[in-house]
Amino acid sequence: MAIKKKITELPACTDFTNLWTIGVDGSRKSVKVSLGYIKEVVDGMIEATDDANDAAETANTAAQNADRSRQQIEVNEATRQQNEITRQSYEQTRGQNEQTRQSNESARGAAENQRGQNESGRTSAENARVQAENERVTSENTRNSNETTRNQNEQTRIAQENARVQAETTRQTDWTNFFSDTLSTGVRKLWSDFWSSINSSWNGFFGTSADDANGVRKIWSTFYNAATSGWNGFFGTSADDTNGVRKIWTTWYVSVQSSWATFFGATSSDGVQGEWATLKSDAQSATSSANSAASLANTKAGLANEKAALAAAAAELAAEKAALADEKASLANEKAALAAEKAALADQKAALADQKATEAGYVNASLSGTTLTVTNRNNQSTSTDLKGDKGDKGDQGDAFEYSDFTPEQLAALKGEKGDKGDKGDKGDTGDAFTYSDFTPEQLAALKGEKGDKGDKGDKGDTGAQGEQGIQGEQGIQGEAGSTGATPSVSATASVDSNTGTPSVVVTKSGTDEAPSFLFAFSGLKGDKGDKGDTPTPEESGIGVGTCSTAAATTTKEVVLSGYNLVPNGFISVTFANDVPANATLNVNNKGAKPIYHKGAAIEADVIKAGDTVIFGYDGTNYVVSSLGGGDNSGFTIVHDSVTGTDAFTETGGASITHNSTTGTDAFVF
């Protein structure tokens, strides 16, 4: 025996996928109906309804514009009549102005003769100006030649200065490498390695005790006891014995002293000292020669500039004379043109009156879609499509760079000081710091404080007064400083999804020459808005109604209080009479909409008296979703305030559930 359960006792279903119900086809045979397909149709109805609403809004706007145009046309008609009177008055004035124009034309002829005479004077002045311009160009060429020579001398000086700087850099590098404590060839490194080797092997060499058989002390004791006669063989019979240790040590020491003196030089003019003094002297001489040559080139360029300025002044005077002649000729032309303008002005006023009268003749306008049609009083029509062509896609904008910010924007982007970050991981061991890593400022900072003043020495004997010395030569000009590097600044930005008070954290990285800034924005996202009001089922287009319209009447009126015509809504209607072919449904006086069944207008004998039918509104038609007998007296609409769902059900029949929280509808038999 089958077990009956109430709908409320069945498990809930919130998805139409692979969900089926029972329906009746045109032959009144039971068939299975895919609720997933119904959902797809309903989704299409929603999209089509949105498009229709947009089109309706556009049409309403166009209709309002057309109505305003009609009102303006009525005003323009009255204006046209007034303009016609004004035009006639202008026409009379134009005749009078024509007579004046002819008189002014005679005056213009006389002025033209005077202009010809002035033109001859202007031509003579122009010839004088051209001659002066040629002299100025010659002087300018001379100045350019001198400027080129100066630039070449300056380039030579810069090249010599660069050579001096390179030599100084090489000297500092060689000096640093020679005394380096990290390079394998550095004196300090060699000494450190040598000392470490001796220190670590001391015990191994001398032995841990006097009795250590492997130590030098034990070996020496044994050797001394066994071969006292070998002493002279080890140390040599004298200091000059070439096989003795004393001679070998003396020879090595003398060789080291000789190599040291050869490398550094015995005097300030030998070795490294001499090379540095020579290099410095050569650089100073080259700098002095380059400065002298540049000074001479500047003097020559100054003289050329003065000559060019004199030539330019002469050309300017000639140009002023020519301009004066042009002004006289132009004045004569202006007088003649003024007479012509007065006559043309009268013509323009008359034409304007004609135009306004013509424009005011439009008496009717209509709008169809986006096409505006205007008809004048002669029943001539002009149509214009108000919808413009779709514009081309714009070019992709440039990436946003740090330089695009204004100082005010950068100041506004700076947030409050952030909390102290966690201690970072220990970094890799860096390279050894060398002399070349110091900047001039850092080298100056390494200089120690001035020492305490020493004790006063004994007073020396007073010497004889010497002769006055000759005045020394003026010192050479100091070296020019190098041009500072222009930093290359870059910036990036990030935005998180947090809400709250907007803030930004700016992190600087990179070097002084190439700094990089990271702008980390937070809190730009707004808080979640309040939940909107939940509509009733009827307001959402869901409800149960009845229809008692006569069988022969195609417009079927349905009583359903509070119902709104909403796309994708479902209604259940019980019909008291048969429904004819091509019938429409008007629910709650929201407008008659066609009844569709199986993709076409409904035919006769599909819906019979007493049938209860469930319709889905797709935005245009009421589509039959379920067709069955009986009445809707068993239907009820229930709202569950806990789950937020609305449902209307029929005992032993169908149910439609609407979840107001998720916005979904479920229709189940």
C-alpha positions in Angstrom: 0.0 0.0 0.0 1.4 3.4 -1.0 2.3 5.8 1.8 0.9 9.3 1.4 3.0 12.2 2.7 2.3 15.9 2.8 4.4 18.2 0.7 5.7 19.8 3.9 7.1 16.3 4.9 9.1 15.9 1.7 12.8 16.9 1.6 13.4 20.3 0.2 14.8 20.9 -3.3 16.5 24.2 -4.3 17.8 23.4 -7.7 15.9 22.7 -11.0 18.7 20.7 -12.5 17.6 17.1 -13.4 14.3 17.8 -11.7 11.0 16.8 -13.6 7.3 17.2 -13.1 4.2 15.9 -14.8 2.2 17.8 -17.4 -0.4 17.3 -20.1 0.3 17.8 -23.8 -2.1 19.0 -26.5 -3.6 15.5 -26.8 -4.3 15.6 -23.0 -1.7 12.9 -22.4 0.5 12.9 -19.4 4.1 13.8 -20.1 7.2 14.6 -18.0 8.3 18.2 -17.9 11.9 19.4 -17.3 11.9 22.0 -14.7 15.5 22.8 -15.7 14.1 23.8 -19.2 11.4 25.9 -17.5 14.1 27.7 -15.5 16.1 28.4 -18.7 12.9 29.8 -20.3 12.2 31.9 -17.2 15.8 33.3 -17.2 15.4 34.2 -20.9 12.1 36.0 -19.9 14.0 38.0 -17.3 16.7 39.1 -19.7 14.1 39.9 -22.5 12.1 41.9 -20.0 15.1 44.0 -18.9 15.9 44.7 -22.5 12.2 45.7 -23.1 12.3 48.0 -20.1 15.4 49.7 -21.4 13.9 50.2 -24.8 10.7 51.6 -23.3 12.7 54.1 -21.3 14.5 55.2 -24.4 11.2 55.5 -26.3 9.7 57.6 -23.5 12.6 59.9 -23.5 12.4 60.3 -27.3 8.6 61.0 -27.0 9.3 63.7 -24.4 11.8 65.3 -26.7 9.4 65.1 -29.6 6.7 66.8 -27.5 9.1 69.6 -26.6 9.9 70.0 -30.3 6.2 70.3 -31.1 5.8 73.0 -28.5 8.8 74.9 -29.9 7.4 74.6 -33.4 4.2 76.3 -32.3 6.3 79.1 -30.8 8.4 79.3 -33.9 5.3 79.9 -36.1 4.5 83.1 -34.3 8.1 84.1 -34.5 8.2 83.4 -38.2 5.3 85.8 -38.8 7.1 88.5 -36.9 10.3 87.8 -38.7 8.6 88.1 -42.1 7.6 91.7 -41.1 11.1 92.4 -40.0 12.5 90.9 -43.3 10.4 93.3 -45.4 11.8 96.2 -43.3 15.4 94.9 -43.8 14.8 94.6 -47.6 13.9 98.4 -47.7 17.1 99.1 -45.7 19.1 96.9 -48.0 18.1 99.0 -51.0 19.3 102.1 -49.2 22.6 100.4 -48.2 23.2 99.4 -51.9 23.2 103.0 -52.9 25.6 103.8 -50.1 27.8 100.8 -51.2 28.1 102.2 -54.7 29.2 105.5 -53.3 31.8 103.8 -51.1 33.0 101.8 -54.1 34.0 105.0 -55.8 35.9 106.0 -52.6 37.5 102.5 -52.6 38.9 103.0 -56.1 40.6 106.2 -55.0 42.0 104.5 -52.0 43.3 101.6 -54.2 45.3 104.1 -56.2 46.9 105.4 -53.0 47.6 101.8 -51.9 49.6 101.3 -55.2 51.8 104.2 -54.4 52.3 102.9 -50.8 53.1 99.5 -52.2 56.0 100.9 -54.2 57.4 102.4 -51.0 56.9 99.1 -49.1 58.9 97.3 -51.9 61.9 99.6 -51.5 61.8 99.1 -47.7 61.6 95.4 -48.2 64.7 95.3 -50.4 66.6 97.2 -47.7 65.4 94.7 -45.1 66.6 91.7 -47.2 70.0 93.3 -47.5 70.2 93.7 -43.7 69.1 90.2 -43.2 71.8 88.8 -45.4 74.4 90.7 -43.3 72.9 89.3 -40.1 73.0 85.7 -41.5 76.7 86.1 -42.4 77.5 87.3 -38.9 75.4 84.4 -37.4 77.4 81.9 -39.5 80.7 83.4 -38.1 79.4 83.1 -34.5 78.3 79.5 -35.1 81.8 78.6 -36.4 83.4 80.1 -33.3 80.9 78.3 -31.1 81.8 75.0 -32.8 85.5 75.6 -32.1 84.7 76.4 -28.4 82.7 73.1 -28.1 85.6 71.1 -29.6 88.0 72.6 -27.1 85.6 71.9 -24.3 85.3 68.2 -25.4 89.1 68.0 -25.4 89.2 69.4 -21.9 86.5 66.9 -20.7 88.4 64.0 -22.3 91.6 65.0 -20.5 89.7 65.4 -17.2 88.2 61.9 -17.7 91.6 60.5 -18.3 92.8 62.1 -15.1 89.9 60.7 -13.1 90.4 57.3 -14.5 94.1 57.4 -13.6 93.2 58.5 -10.1 90.7 55.7 -9.8 93.2 53.1 -11.0 95.8 54.4 -8.5 93.4 54.1 -5.7 92.4 50.6 -6.8 96.0 49.5 -7.1 96.8 51.0 -3.7 93.8 49.3 -2.1 94.6 46.0 -3.7 98.3 46.1 -2.7 97.4 46.5 1.0 94.2 44.5 0.8 93.4 42.1 3.6 91.0 40.0 1.4 92.8 39.6 -1.9 95.3 36.8 -2.0 98.0 39.2 -3.4 97.5 41.9 -0.8 100.3 42.6 1.7 98.1 42.5 4.7 96.5 39.2 3.5 99.8 37.6 2.8 101.1 38.7 6.2 97.9 37.5 8.0 98.1 34.1 6.2 101.8 33.8 7.0 101.3 34.6 10.6 98.3 32.3 11.0 100.3 29.5 9.4 103.3 30.1 11.7 101.0 30.4 14.8 99.0 27.3 14.0 102.1 25.2 13.3 104.2 26.6 16.2 103.5 23.6 18.5 103.9 21.2 15.6 107.3 22.8 14.7 108.7 23.2 18.2 106.8 20.3 19.8 104.4 20.3 22.7 107.4 19.7 25.1 111.2 19.4 25.1 110.8 15.6 24.8 108.3 15.6 21.8 110.2 13.5 19.3 108.6 15.4 16.4 109.4 18.9 17.8 112.3 21.0 16.7 113.5 21.3 20.2 113.9 17.6 20.6 115.3 17.2 17.1 117.7 20.1 17.7 118.8 18.7 21.0 119.4 15.3 19.4 121.1 17.0 16.4 123.3 19.2 18.7 124.3 16.3 20.8 125.0 14.0 17.8 126.6 16.6 15.5 127.9 19.6 17.2 130.3 19.9 14.3 127.3 20.5 11.9 126.6 23.9 13.4 128.9 25.7 11.1 127.4 23.8 8.2 123.9 25.0 9.1 124.6 28.7 9.9 127.7 29.0 7.8 131.3 29.5 8.9 130.8 33.2 8.5 128.1 35.8 7.6 129.2 35.6 3.9 128.9 31.8 3.7 126.4 31.4 0.7 125.1 28.0 2.2 124.5 29.4 5.7 121.1 30.5 7.0 122.6 33.9 7.9 123.7 34.7 4.3 120.4 33.4 2.9 118.4 35.7 5.3 120.6 38.7 4.5 120.2 38.2 0.8 116.4 38.0 1.0 116.1 41.1 3.2 118.3 43.2 0.9 116.2 42.0 -2.1 113.0 43.0 -0.3 114.3 46.4 0.5 115.4 46.9 -3.1 111.9 45.8 -4.4 110.2 48.1 -2.0 112.3 51.1 -3.0 111.8 50.3 -6.7 108.0 50.1 -6.3 107.4 53.2 -4.2 110.5 55.1 -5.3 113.5 56.2 -3.2 112.4 59.9 -3.8 109.2 61.8 -4.7 110.2 61.5 -8.4 110.8 57.7 -8.5 108.4 54.7 -8.6 104.7 55.1 -7.8 105.3 58.5 -6.3 107.0 59.8 -9.4 104.3 58.3 -11.7 101.6 60.0 -9.7 103.4 63.3 -9.6 103.9 63.2 -13.4 100.2 62.2 -14.0 99.0 65.0 -11.8 101.2 67.5 -13.5 100.0 66.4 -17.0 96.4 66.6 -16.0 96.8 70.0 -14.6 98.5 71.2 -17.7 95.9 69.7 -20.0 93.1 71.3 -17.9 94.8 74.7 -18.0 95.2 74.5 -21.8 91.6 73.4 -22.3 90.3 76.3 -20.1 92.4 78.8 -22.1 91.2 77.5 -25.4 87.6 77.6 -24.2 88.0 81.2 -22.9 89.3 82.3 -26.3 86.4 80.6 -28.1 83.9 82.3 -25.8 85.5 85.7 -26.5 85.3 85.1 -30.3 81.7 83.9 -30.0 80.8 87.1 -28.0 82.2 89.3 -30.8 80.2 87.3 -33.4 77.0 87.7 -31.3 77.6 91.5 -31.1 77.9 91.7 -34.9 74.8 89.5 -35.3 72.9 91.8 -32.9 73.8 94.9 -35.0 72.7 93.2 -38.2 69.5 92.1 -36.6 68.8 95.7 -35.4 69.3 97.0 -38.9 67.0 94.3 -40.3 64.4 95.2 -37.7 64.5 98.9 -38.7 64.0 97.9 -42.3 61.1 95.6 -41.3 59.5 98.5 -39.4 59.6 100.7 -42.5 58.1 98.0 -44.6 55.4 97.4 -42.0 54.5 101.1 -42.0 54.0 101.0 -45.7 51.8 97.9 -45.3 49.7 99.6 -42.7 49.0 102.6 -45.0 48.0 100.2 -47.8 45.9 98.1 -45.4 44.1 101.2 -44.1 43.0 102.0 -47.6 41.7 98.5 -48.1 39.8 98.5 -44.8 37.9 101.7 -45.8 36.8 100.0 -49.1 36.0 96.8 -47.3 33.8 98.6 -44.7 31.5 99.9 -47.4 31.1 96.4 -48.8 30.5 94.9 -45.3 27.6 97.4 -44.7 25.9 96.3 -47.9 26.5 92.6 -47.1 25.1 93.0 -43.6 21.7 94.1 -45.0 21.7 91.0 -47.2 22.5 88.8 -44.2 19.7 90.2 -42.1 17.2 89.7 -44.9 18.5 86.1 -45.5 18.3 85.4 -41.7 14.7 86.5 -41.7 13.9 84.2 -44.6 15.7 81.3 -42.8 13.8 81.9 -39.5 10.5 82.1 -41.5 11.3 78.8 -43.2 12.4 77.1 -40.0 9.2 78.2 -38.3 7.2 76.5 -41.0 7.5 73.0 -39.4 4.2 72.0 -37.9 4.4 68.3 -37.0 6.9 65.8 -35.5 6.7 62.1 -34.7 9.1 59.5 -33.2 9.3 55.8 -34.3 11.9 53.9 -32.4 15.0 56.1 -32.7 13.8 57.8 -35.9 12.5 61.4 -35.7 10.2 62.5 -38.6 9.4 66.3 -39.0 6.8 67.5 -41.5 6.4 71.2 -42.6 3.3 73.1 -43.6 3.9 72.0 -47.3 3.6 68.4 -46.2 7.3 67.8 -46.8 8.9 65.3 -44.4 12.4 64.9 -43.1 13.5 61.8 -41.1 16.6 61.6 -38.9 18.0 58.6 -36.9 18.7 59.9 -33.4 20.9 56.9 -32.6 24.5 57.5 -33.5 27.0 54.9 -34.6 29.0 52.9 -32.1 32.3 54.6 -31.4 35.6 52.8 -32.0 37.3 51.2 -29.1 39.7 53.7 -27.5 43.5 53.1 -27.4 44.8 51.5 -24.2 46.0 54.1 -21.8 49.6 54.4 -20.7 50.6 52.7 -17.5 50.3 54.9 -14.4 53.7 56.2 -13.3 55.0 57.9 -10.2 55.6 61.1 -12.3 51.8 61.3 -13.1 51.1 62.2 -9.4 51.0 65.9 -8.5 52.7 67.0 -5.2 49.3 67.4 -3.6 48.2 63.9 -4.7 51.4 62.4 -3.3 50.9 64.2 0.0 47.3 63.0 0.2 48.4 59.3 -0.5 50.7 59.4 2.5 49.1 57.4 5.3 49.8 57.3 9.0 52.9 55.7 10.3 52.4 51.9 10.5 53.2 49.6 13.3 56.8 48.3 13.6 57.2 45.2 11.5 58.6 41.8 12.6 62.3 41.3 12.7 63.4 40.0 9.3 65.6 36.9 8.6 69.3 37.4 8.8 70.7 38.3 5.4 73.5 36.7 3.5 77.0 37.8 4.4 78.0 40.8 2.2 81.1 41.3 0.3 84.1 42.8 2.0 84.0 46.7 2.1 86.8 48.2 -0.1 88.2 51.7 -0.3 86.3 52.4 -3.6 82.9 51.8 -1.8 83.4 55.0 0.2 81.8 58.3 -1.1 83.8 61.5 -0.6 81.4 62.5 2.2 82.0 59.2 4.0 85.8 59.5 3.7 85.6 63.0 5.1 83.4 61.6 8.0 86.0 59.0 8.8 88.6 61.7 9.6 89.1 61.8 13.4 88.8 64.7 15.7 91.6 67.2 16.1 94.1 65.9 18.7 95.0 67.8 21.9 97.5 70.5 21.6 101.0 69.3 22.4 103.4 70.7 25.0 105.1 73.9 24.1 108.6 73.4 22.9 111.7 75.1 24.0 112.3 78.5 22.5 114.8 78.4 19.7 117.6 80.8 19.0 116.7 83.9 17.0 117.9 83.5 13.4 119.2 86.2 11.1 116.5 88.0 9.1 116.3 86.6 5.6 115.8 88.4 2.3 112.2 88.9 1.1 111.2 86.2 -1.3 109.7 86.7 -4.7 105.9 86.4 -5.2 104.8 82.9 -6.1 102.9 82.0 -9.2 99.1 82.0 -9.1 97.7 78.5 -8.4 95.9 76.5 -11.0 92.1 76.5 -11.2 90.5 73.7 -9.2 89.0 70.6 -10.8 85.4 70.8 -12.0 83.0 68.6 -10.1 81.2 65.8 -11.9 77.5 66.1 -12.7 75.2 64.4 -10.3 73.1 61.5 -11.5 69.4 62.1 -12.2 67.4 59.5 -10.2 65.1 57.1 -12.1 62.0 56.9 -10.0 59.4 54.1 -10.4 56.2 53.4 -8.5 53.6 50.6 -8.2 50.3 50.3 -6.4 48.1 47.6 -4.9 44.5 47.7 -3.5 43.1 45.1 -1.1 39.4 44.1 -0.6 39.1 45.3 3.0 36.5 47.8 4.1 36.8 50.6 6.7 38.8 53.9 6.9 40.8 54.3 3.6 44.5 54.4 4.2 47.7 53.9 2.2 51.2 52.6 3.2 54.1 53.8 1.1 57.2 51.6 1.1 60.5 52.9 -0.4 63.0 50.5 -1.8 65.8 50.5 -4.4 68.8 52.9 -4.4 69.3 56.6 -4.3 69.9 56.6 -8.0 66.8 54.4 -8.8 64.3 54.6 -5.9 61.1 52.6 -6.1 57.8 53.4 -4.2 55.0 50.9 -3.4 51.6 52.4 -2.6 49.5 49.8 -0.7 45.9 51.1 -0.5 43.5 49.6 2.0 39.9 50.2 3.0 38.8 51.6 -0.4 35.9 49.1 -0.6 32.6 50.3 0.8 30.6 48.5 3.4 27.8 46.1 2.4 24.5 47.9 1.8 21.4 47.2 3.9 19.1 44.4 2.7 16.2 45.6 0.6 12.6 45.1 1.4 11.2 41.6 0.7 8.2 41.8 -1.7 5.1 39.7 -1.2 4.4 36.8 -3.6 1.8 38.8 -5.4 4.2 41.7 -5.8 6.7 39.3 -7.3 4.2 38.1 -9.9 3.1 34.9 -8.0 -0.4 34.1 -6.9 -3.7 32.2 -7.3 -6.7 33.6 -9.2 -10.0 32.8 -10.9 -11.5 33.6 -14.3 -15.3 33.7 -15.0 -15.2 35.4 -18.4 -17.7 34.0 -20.9 -16.4 31.2 -23.2 -16.8 33.2 -26.4 -14.8 36.2 -25.1 -11.1 36.0 -26.1 -10.0 38.6 -23.4 -10.0 36.6 -20.2 -10.2 38.7 -17.0 -8.5 37.2 -13.9 -9.2 38.4 -10.3 -5.9 38.4 -8.3 -5.7 41.1 -5.6 -2.2 42.8 -5.2 -0.8 41.2 -8.3 2.1 42.9 -10.2 2.9 42.0 -13.8 6.6 40.8 -13.3 8.6 38.8 -15.8 9.3 35.2 -14.7 6.3 35.2 -12.3 4.0 32.2 -12.0 0.2 32.2 -11.4 -2.5 29.5 -11.0 -5.9 30.3 -12.6 -9.1 28.2 -12.4 -11.4 28.8 -15.5 -15.2 28.7 -15.1 -15.6 28.5 -18.9 -13.8 27.2 -22.0 -10.9 29.3 -23.4 -11.2 30.0 -27.2 -8.3 30.1 -29.7 -6.0 33.2 -29.7 -7.2 34.2 -26.2 -5.5 36.7 -24.0 -5.1 37.0 -20.2 -5.6 40.3 -18.3 -4.7 39.7 -14.6 -5.6 42.4 -12.1 -6.1 44.9 -15.0 -2.4 44.9 -15.8 -3.0 44.6 -19.6 -4.1 41.7 -21.9 -1.2 39.4 -22.8 -1.4 36.5 -25.3 -1.8 33.0 -24.0 0.9 30.7 -25.5 0.9 26.9 -25.5 3.7 24.8 -27.1 5.4 27.9 -28.6 2.3 29.3 -30.3 -1.0 31.1 -29.6 -3.4 28.9 -27.7 -5.9 26.9 -29.8 -9.5 26.0 -28.9 -10.4 23.1 -26.7 -7.0 23.1 -24.9 -8.3 24.8 -21.7 -11.8 23.5 -20.7 -14.3 24.7 -18.1 -13.1 23.8 -14.6 -9.4 23.4 -15.6 -6.8 24.9 -13.3 -3.7 26.1 -15.3 -0.3 27.3 -14.1 1.1 30.1 -16.3 4.6 31.6 -16.5 4.9 35.2 -17.7 8.0 35.6 -20.0 7.7 39.4 -20.3 5.4 39.2 -23.4 3.1 36.2 -23.2 1.5 34.0 -20.5 3.0 30.5 -21.3 1.1 27.4 -20.1 3.4 25.6 -17.7 0.9 23.0 -16.3 -2.5 22.0 -17.4 -4.9 20.0 -15.3 -8.5 19.6 -14.1 -10.0 20.7 -10.8 -10.2 24.0 -9.1 -7.8 26.1 -7.0 -9.8 26.0 -3.9 -7.1 23.8 -2.4 -4.4 26.3 -3.2 -2.9 28.3 -0.3 0.0 30.8 -0.1 2.2 30.4 3.0 5.2 32.6 4.1 7.7 31.0 6.5 9.4 33.9 8.5 12.1 31.5 9.7 13.3 30.2 6.3 12.3 33.3 4.3 10.3 31.3 1.8 6.8 31.8 0.1 4.8 28.9 -1.3 1.4 28.2 -2.7 0.4 24.6 -2.7 -2.5 22.3 -3.7 -3.3 19.3 -1.6 -2.2 16.3 -3.6 -1.2 18.6 -6.5 1.5 21.2 -7.3 3.5 23.6 -5.3 5.6 26.7 -6.1 8.1 27.8 -3.6 9.9 31.3 -3.7 12.9 31.9 -1.5 13.0 35.7 -0.9 16.6 35.4 0.5 18.2 33.8 -2.6 15.6 35.0 -5.1 14.9 31.5 -6.5 11.5 29.8 -7.3 10.8 26.1 -7.1 7.8 24.5 -8.9 7.1 20.9 -7.9 4.2 18.4 -8.4 
